[in-house]
Amino acid sequence: MTSERWSTHAVDLGTVTVTKRFGPQDGDRHAREWRALTLLAEHAPGLAPEPLHGGTDDGRPTVVMSRLPGAPLRGCGWAPARRRPSPPR
């Protein structure tokens, strides 16, 4: 399954992995994502996908990570609860 082009990267959902391919103008987004996944794997294992591979694919920066169980929220009609306004002071 491949994502629509709705953000700065393309997402390929495999059965056990997720591959993000960043555009040529991504700056350092791929490196920041890799660092974040690595830190989370070290300090909070199981909270986020496990980083598996970082590099390039067809010249595009790529991050491959484990796929977490569950269903995507995009397009399911779910919306976060709205915060109640603070009472006047």
N, CA, C and O atoms as CSV, one atom per row, in Angstrom:
chain,resi,resn,atom,element,x,y,z
A,1,MET,N,N,0.847,-1.171,0.000
A,1,MET,CA,C,0.000,0.000,0.000
A,1,MET,C,C,0.889,1.229,0.000
A,1,MET,O,O,1.847,1.298,0.769
A,2,THR,N,N,0.589,2.194,-0.844
A,2,THR,CA,C,1.360,3.420,-0.953
A,2,THR,C,C,0.455,4.597,-0.648
A,2,THR,O,O,-0.716,4.613,-1.028
A,3,SER,N,N,1.014,5.588,0.048
A,3,SER,CA,C,0.220,6.752,0.419
A,3,SER,C,C,-0.008,7.666,-0.774
A,3,SER,O,O,0.726,7.628,-1.762
A,4,GLU,N,N,-1.046,8.487,-0.657
A,4,GLU,CA,C,-1.237,9.564,-1.618
A,4,GLU,C,C,-0.131,10.571,-1.365
A,4,GLU,O,O,0.507,10.558,-0.312
A,5,ARG,N,N,0.087,11.428,-2.319
A,5,ARG,CA,C,1.105,12.459,-2.150
A,5,ARG,C,C,0.478,13.614,-1.370
A,5,ARG,O,O,-0.007,14.573,-1.971
A,6,TRP,N,N,0.482,13.532,-0.045
A,6,TRP,CA,C,-0.136,14.548,0.786
A,6,TRP,C,C,0.839,15.248,1.705
A,6,TRP,O,O,0.453,16.158,2.439
A,7,SER,N,N,2.088,14.844,1.680
A,7,SER,CA,C,3.051,15.471,2.567
A,7,SER,C,C,4.412,15.545,1.896
A,7,SER,O,O,4.526,15.424,0.676
A,8,THR,N,N,5.425,15.741,2.695
A,8,THR,CA,C,6.778,15.908,2.189
A,8,THR,C,C,7.465,14.601,1.845
A,8,THR,O,O,8.614,14.600,1.405
A,9,HIS,N,N,6.775,13.492,2.042
A,9,HIS,CA,C,7.387,12.196,1.787
A,9,HIS,C,C,6.322,11.211,1.310
A,9,HIS,O,O,5.123,11.413,1.500
A,10,ALA,N,N,6.802,10.145,0.688
A,10,ALA,CA,C,5.910,9.054,0.274
A,10,ALA,C,C,6.045,7.941,1.305
A,10,ALA,O,O,7.134,7.717,1.835
A,11,VAL,N,N,4.958,7.248,1.591
A,11,VAL,CA,C,4.964,6.178,2.579
A,11,VAL,C,C,4.510,4.886,1.912
A,11,VAL,O,O,3.445,4.834,1.297
A,12,ASP,N,N,5.327,3.845,2.038
A,12,ASP,CA,C,4.968,2.511,1.556
A,12,ASP,C,C,4.737,1.633,2.778
A,12,ASP,O,O,5.646,1.423,3.581
A,13,LEU,N,N,3.512,1.120,2.916
A,13,LEU,CA,C,3.178,0.258,4.040
A,13,LEU,C,C,3.325,-1.199,3.626
A,13,LEU,O,O,2.559,-1.699,2.802
A,14,GLY,N,N,4.309,-1.874,4.200
A,14,GLY,CA,C,4.461,-3.304,3.985
A,14,GLY,C,C,3.744,-4.048,5.096
A,14,GLY,O,O,3.117,-3.429,5.956
A,15,THR,N,N,3.831,-5.357,5.085
A,15,THR,CA,C,3.151,-6.130,6.130
A,15,THR,C,C,3.838,-5.986,7.482
A,15,THR,O,O,3.169,-6.003,8.515
A,16,VAL,N,N,5.170,-5.843,7.495
A,16,VAL,CA,C,5.889,-5.708,8.761
A,16,VAL,C,C,6.776,-4.472,8.829
A,16,VAL,O,O,7.341,-4.177,9.881
A,17,THR,N,N,6.906,-3.747,7.722
A,17,THR,CA,C,7.740,-2.538,7.704
A,17,THR,C,C,6.988,-1.372,7.068
A,17,THR,O,O,6.017,-1.553,6.333
A,18,VAL,N,N,7.466,-0.179,7.374
A,18,VAL,CA,C,6.996,1.051,6.742
A,18,VAL,C,C,8.231,1.738,6.181
A,18,VAL,O,O,9.234,1.891,6.878
A,19,THR,N,N,8.156,2.154,4.912
A,19,THR,CA,C,9.260,2.852,4.271
A,19,THR,C,C,8.817,4.263,3.934
A,19,THR,O,O,7.812,4.460,3.251
A,20,LYS,N,N,9.573,5.248,4.415
A,20,LYS,CA,C,9.321,6.650,4.078
A,20,LYS,C,C,10.415,7.093,3.125
A,20,LYS,O,O,11.604,6.969,3.421
A,21,ARG,N,N,9.996,7.614,1.965
A,21,ARG,CA,C,10.935,8.155,0.984
A,21,ARG,C,C,10.721,9.658,0.922
A,21,ARG,O,O,9.643,10.132,0.562
A,22,PHE,N,N,11.751,10.391,1.275
A,22,PHE,CA,C,11.678,11.844,1.335
A,22,PHE,C,C,12.084,12.445,0.001
A,22,PHE,O,O,12.847,11.848,-0.759
A,23,GLY,N,N,11.569,13.624,-0.271
A,23,GLY,CA,C,11.892,14.319,-1.516
A,23,GLY,C,C,13.297,14.887,-1.484
A,23,GLY,O,O,13.927,14.953,-0.429
A,24,PRO,N,N,13.786,15.299,-2.650
A,24,PRO,CA,C,15.155,15.809,-2.727
A,24,PRO,C,C,15.348,17.118,-1.959
A,24,PRO,O,O,16.481,17.475,-1.638
A,25,GLN,N,N,14.289,17.822,-1.665
A,25,GLN,CA,C,14.380,19.098,-0.974
A,25,GLN,C,C,13.945,18.975,0.488
A,25,GLN,O,O,13.455,19.944,1.068
A,26,ASP,N,N,14.116,17.812,1.078
A,26,ASP,CA,C,13.587,17.585,2.421
A,26,ASP,C,C,14.418,18.219,3.519
A,26,ASP,O,O,14.040,18.156,4.689
A,27,GLY,N,N,15.533,18.824,3.172
A,27,GLY,CA,C,16.408,19.344,4.223
A,27,GLY,C,C,16.980,18.169,4.984
A,27,GLY,O,O,17.563,17.261,4.392
A,28,ASP,N,N,16.817,18.182,6.282
A,28,ASP,CA,C,17.314,17.074,7.117
A,28,ASP,C,C,16.178,16.323,7.791
A,28,ASP,O,O,16.384,15.704,8.835
A,29,ARG,N,N,14.981,16.366,7.213
A,29,ARG,CA,C,13.843,15.695,7.848
A,29,ARG,C,C,14.097,14.210,8.066
A,29,ARG,O,O,13.758,13.663,9.116
A,30,HIS,N,N,14.694,13.562,7.072
A,30,HIS,CA,C,14.958,12.133,7.220
A,30,HIS,C,C,15.933,11.869,8.366
A,30,HIS,O,O,15.763,10.905,9.113
A,31,ALA,N,N,16.946,12.713,8.509
A,31,ALA,CA,C,17.926,12.531,9.588
A,31,ALA,C,C,17.281,12.790,10.947
A,31,ALA,O,O,17.565,12.075,11.908
A,32,ARG,N,N,16.417,13.802,11.040
A,32,ARG,CA,C,15.719,14.067,12.306
A,32,ARG,C,C,14.800,12.912,12.668
A,32,ARG,O,O,14.726,12.509,13.829
A,33,GLU,N,N,14.106,12.386,11.680
A,33,GLU,CA,C,13.216,11.250,11.952
A,33,GLU,C,C,14.020,10.046,12.433
A,33,GLU,O,O,13.621,9.373,13.384
A,34,TRP,N,N,15.144,9.771,11.787
A,34,TRP,CA,C,15.993,8.649,12.189
A,34,TRP,C,C,16.478,8.830,13.633
A,34,TRP,O,O,16.446,7.889,14.426
A,35,ARG,N,N,16.931,10.055,13.969
A,35,ARG,CA,C,17.406,10.315,15.334
A,35,ARG,C,C,16.275,10.132,16.352
A,35,ARG,O,O,16.477,9.548,17.417
A,36,ALA,N,N,15.091,10.636,16.015
A,36,ALA,CA,C,13.952,10.507,16.938
A,36,ALA,C,C,13.593,9.039,17.152
A,36,ALA,O,O,13.389,8.611,18.288
A,37,LEU,N,N,13.516,8.269,16.076
A,37,LEU,CA,C,13.183,6.844,16.207
A,37,LEU,C,C,14.248,6.100,17.005
A,37,LEU,O,O,13.925,5.233,17.818
A,38,THR,N,N,15.506,6.435,16.777
A,38,THR,CA,C,16.610,5.784,17.485
A,38,THR,C,C,16.552,6.088,18.982
A,38,THR,O,O,16.715,5.195,19.812
A,39,LEU,N,N,16.317,7.359,19.316
A,39,LEU,CA,C,16.220,7.740,20.726
A,39,LEU,C,C,15.019,7.080,21.407
A,39,LEU,O,O,15.131,6.597,22.533
A,40,LEU,N,N,13.879,7.060,20.728
A,40,LEU,CA,C,12.702,6.412,21.300
A,40,LEU,C,C,12.929,4.914,21.492
A,40,LEU,O,O,12.515,4.350,22.504
A,41,ALA,N,N,13.577,4.273,20.535
A,41,ALA,CA,C,13.856,2.834,20.654
A,41,ALA,C,C,14.762,2.555,21.845
A,41,ALA,O,O,14.622,1.530,22.512
A,42,GLU,N,N,15.689,3.466,22.110
A,42,GLU,CA,C,16.630,3.277,23.213
A,42,GLU,C,C,15.994,3.579,24.574
A,42,GLU,O,O,16.192,2.834,25.533
A,43,HIS,N,N,15.235,4.669,24.654
A,43,HIS,CA,C,14.744,5.140,25.951
A,43,HIS,C,C,13.283,4.799,26.250
A,43,HIS,O,O,12.863,4.852,27.406
A,44,ALA,N,N,12.505,4.451,25.221
A,44,ALA,CA,C,11.090,4.096,25.423
A,44,ALA,C,C,10.709,2.990,24.444
A,44,ALA,O,O,9.846,3.198,23.591
A,45,PRO,N,N,11.335,1.819,24.551
A,45,PRO,CA,C,11.083,0.748,23.593
A,45,PRO,C,C,9.599,0.382,23.528
A,45,PRO,O,O,8.918,0.291,24.550
A,46,GLY,N,N,9.117,0.175,22.304
A,46,GLY,CA,C,7.735,-0.214,22.094
A,46,GLY,C,C,6.771,0.948,21.936
A,46,GLY,O,O,5.616,0.744,21.563
A,47,LEU,N,N,7.225,2.161,22.211
A,47,LEU,CA,C,6.358,3.329,22.099
A,47,LEU,C,C,6.191,3.784,20.654
A,47,LEU,O,O,5.124,4.263,20.270
A,48,ALA,N,N,7.224,3.637,19.868
A,48,ALA,CA,C,7.230,4.088,18.477
A,48,ALA,C,C,7.810,2.972,17.613
A,48,ALA,O,O,8.357,2.001,18.135
A,49,PRO,N,N,7.692,3.109,16.287
A,49,PRO,CA,C,8.303,2.094,15.419
A,49,PRO,C,C,9.802,1.970,15.672
A,49,PRO,O,O,10.461,2.941,16.041
A,50,GLU,N,N,10.323,0.783,15.471
A,50,GLU,CA,C,11.761,0.539,15.611
A,50,GLU,C,C,12.465,0.911,14.319
A,50,GLU,O,O,12.060,0.454,13.250
A,51,PRO,N,N,13.520,1.735,14.386
A,51,PRO,CA,C,14.260,2.070,13.167
A,51,PRO,C,C,15.015,0.844,12.658
A,51,PRO,O,O,15.716,0.181,13.422
A,52,LEU,N,N,14.870,0.546,11.367
A,52,LEU,CA,C,15.512,-0.641,10.794
A,52,LEU,C,C,16.626,-0.300,9.819
A,52,LEU,O,O,17.663,-0.963,9.802
A,53,HIS,N,N,16.420,0.731,9.006
A,53,HIS,CA,C,17.420,1.067,7.994
A,53,HIS,C,C,17.236,2.515,7.564
A,53,HIS,O,O,16.110,2.977,7.378
A,54,GLY,N,N,18.327,3.216,7.409
A,54,GLY,CA,C,18.310,4.573,6.874
A,54,GLY,C,C,19.323,4.643,5.751
A,54,GLY,O,O,20.399,4.052,5.852
A,55,GLY,N,N,19.003,5.343,4.699
A,55,GLY,CA,C,19.928,5.465,3.577
A,55,GLY,C,C,19.261,6.170,2.423
A,55,GLY,O,O,18.448,7.074,2.611
A,56,THR,N,N,19.615,5.744,1.221
A,56,THR,CA,C,18.998,6.331,0.030
A,56,THR,C,C,18.426,5.220,-0.843
A,56,THR,O,O,18.924,4.095,-0.855
A,57,ASP,N,N,17.379,5.562,-1.563
A,57,ASP,CA,C,16.730,4.657,-2.505
A,57,ASP,C,C,16.471,5.476,-3.757
A,57,ASP,O,O,15.680,6.418,-3.725
A,58,ASP,N,N,17.117,5.135,-4.845
A,58,ASP,CA,C,17.013,5.915,-6.078
A,58,ASP,C,C,17.415,7.362,-5.848
A,58,ASP,O,O,16.845,8.268,-6.456
A,59,GLY,N,N,18.397,7.592,-4.971
A,59,GLY,CA,C,18.871,8.939,-4.698
A,59,GLY,C,C,18.014,9.717,-3.713
A,59,GLY,O,O,18.333,10.864,-3.397
A,60,ARG,N,N,16.944,9.126,-3.224
A,60,ARG,CA,C,16.066,9.807,-2.264
A,60,ARG,C,C,16.356,9.303,-0.860
A,60,ARG,O,O,16.489,8.096,-0.659
A,61,PRO,N,N,16.457,10.214,0.133
A,61,PRO,CA,C,16.640,9.773,1.513
A,61,PRO,C,C,15.479,8.873,1.931
A,61,PRO,O,O,14.320,9.170,1.640
A,62,THR,N,N,15.795,7.777,2.613
A,62,THR,CA,C,14.790,6.779,2.979
A,62,THR,C,C,14.986,6.328,4.421
A,62,THR,O,O,16.112,6.147,4.884
A,63,VAL,N,N,13.862,6.147,5.126
A,63,VAL,CA,C,13.871,5.596,6.480
A,63,VAL,C,C,12.927,4.400,6.476
A,63,VAL,O,O,11.760,4.518,6.103
A,64,VAL,N,N,13.445,3.244,6.896
A,64,VAL,CA,C,12.629,2.037,7.011
A,64,VAL,C,C,12.487,1.733,8.493
A,64,VAL,O,O,13.468,1.719,9.235
A,65,MET,N,N,11.240,1.489,8.917
A,65,MET,CA,C,10.957,1.226,10.324
A,65,MET,C,C,9.984,0.072,10.449
A,65,MET,O,O,9.355,-0.328,9.470
A,66,SER,N,N,9.861,-0.462,11.656
A,66,SER,CA,C,8.885,-1.525,11.883
A,66,SER,C,C,7.482,-0.935,11.782
A,66,SER,O,O,7.282,0.264,11.976
A,67,ARG,N,N,6.525,-1.789,11.479
A,67,ARG,CA,C,5.135,-1.346,11.386
A,67,ARG,C,C,4.418,-1.717,12.677
A,67,ARG,O,O,4.464,-2.864,13.120
A,68,LEU,N,N,3.756,-0.735,13.274
A,68,LEU,CA,C,3.012,-0.972,14.511
A,68,LEU,C,C,1.632,-1.514,14.186
A,68,LEU,O,O,1.091,-1.209,13.123
A,69,PRO,N,N,1.047,-2.308,15.073
A,69,PRO,CA,C,-0.307,-2.805,14.831
A,69,PRO,C,C,-1.327,-1.674,14.959
A,69,PRO,O,O,-1.081,-0.680,15.642
A,70,GLY,N,N,-2.452,-1.833,14.307
A,70,GLY,CA,C,-3.521,-0.842,14.410
A,70,GLY,C,C,-4.005,-0.420,13.037
A,70,GLY,O,O,-3.578,-0.969,12.021
A,71,ALA,N,N,-4.889,0.548,13.012
A,71,ALA,CA,C,-5.462,1.057,11.772
A,71,ALA,C,C,-5.127,2.533,11.637
A,71,ALA,O,O,-5.075,3.241,12.642
A,72,PRO,N,N,-4.900,3.018,10.417
A,72,PRO,CA,C,-4.630,4.442,10.222
A,72,PRO,C,C,-5.839,5.282,10.623
A,72,PRO,O,O,-6.982,4.880,10.405
A,73,LEU,N,N,-5.584,6.438,11.204
A,73,LEU,CA,C,-6.663,7.339,11.602
A,73,LEU,C,C,-7.077,8.283,10.472
A,73,LEU,O,O,-8.179,8.831,10.491
A,74,ARG,N,N,-6.192,8.472,9.487
A,74,ARG,CA,C,-6.505,9.397,8.394
A,74,ARG,C,C,-7.770,8.950,7.673
A,74,ARG,O,O,-7.866,7.812,7.212
A,75,GLY,N,N,-8.742,9.863,7.581
A,75,GLY,CA,C,-9.955,9.601,6.830
A,75,GLY,C,C,-11.007,8.787,7.553
A,75,GLY,O,O,-12.026,8.445,6.953
A,76,CYS,N,N,-10.796,8.461,8.827
A,76,CYS,CA,C,-11.762,7.615,9.529
A,76,CYS,C,C,-12.840,8.426,10.241
A,76,CYS,O,O,-13.725,7.847,10.871
A,77,GLY,N,N,-12.784,9.745,10.154
A,77,GLY,CA,C,-13.786,10.576,10.786
A,77,GLY,C,C,-13.503,10.886,12.239
A,77,GLY,O,O,-14.270,11.608,12.877
A,78,TRP,N,N,-12.418,10.357,12.775
A,78,TRP,CA,C,-12.056,10.627,14.158
A,78,TRP,C,C,-11.474,12.029,14.230
A,78,TRP,O,O,-10.718,12.435,13.346
A,79,ALA,N,N,-11.807,12.747,15.238
A,79,ALA,CA,C,-11.218,14.063,15.478
A,79,ALA,C,C,-10.961,14.191,16.968
A,79,ALA,O,O,-11.743,13.690,17.776
A,80,PRO,N,N,-9.880,14.854,17.342
A,80,PRO,CA,C,-9.610,15.013,18.767
A,80,PRO,C,C,-10.708,15.847,19.426
A,80,PRO,O,O,-11.327,16.704,18.794
A,81,ALA,N,N,-10.931,15.577,20.702
A,81,ALA,CA,C,-11.943,16.343,21.432
A,81,ALA,C,C,-11.519,17.807,21.500
A,81,ALA,O,O,-10.347,18.128,21.691
A,82,ARG,N,N,-12.479,18.657,21.344
A,82,ARG,CA,C,-12.166,20.085,21.434
A,82,ARG,C,C,-12.022,20.464,22.902
A,82,ARG,O,O,-12.745,19.976,23.771
A,83,ARG,N,N,-11.081,21.334,23.142
A,83,ARG,CA,C,-10.880,21.802,24.515
A,83,ARG,C,C,-11.970,22.779,24.870
A,83,ARG,O,O,-12.404,23.586,24.047
A,84,ARG,N,N,-12.399,22.695,26.094
A,84,ARG,CA,C,-13.360,23.665,26.583
A,84,ARG,C,C,-12.649,24.987,26.822
A,84,ARG,O,O,-11.491,25.008,27.240
A,85,PRO,N,N,-13.335,26.079,26.559
A,85,PRO,CA,C,-12.688,27.373,26.841
A,85,PRO,C,C,-12.425,27.519,28.335
A,85,PRO,O,O,-13.191,27.028,29.164
A,86,SER,N,N,-11.360,28.183,28.655
A,86,SER,CA,C,-11.039,28.426,30.054
A,86,SER,C,C,-12.065,29.375,30.649
A,86,SER,O,O,-12.538,30.281,29.962
A,87,PRO,N,N,-12.417,29.184,31.911
A,87,PRO,CA,C,-13.365,30.114,32.526
A,87,PRO,C,C,-12.752,31.497,32.642
A,87,PRO,O,O,-11.537,31.634,32.783
A,88,PRO,N,N,-13.601,32.533,32.583
A,88,PRO,CA,C,-13.053,33.897,32.710
A,88,PRO,C,C,-12.413,34.095,34.079
A,88,PRO,O,O,-12.833,33.498,35.070
A,89,ARG,N,N,-11.425,34.915,34.115
A,89,ARG,CA,C,-10.723,35.196,35.375
A,89,ARG,C,C,-11.221,36.458,35.986
A,89,ARG,O,O,-10.749,36.857,37.050
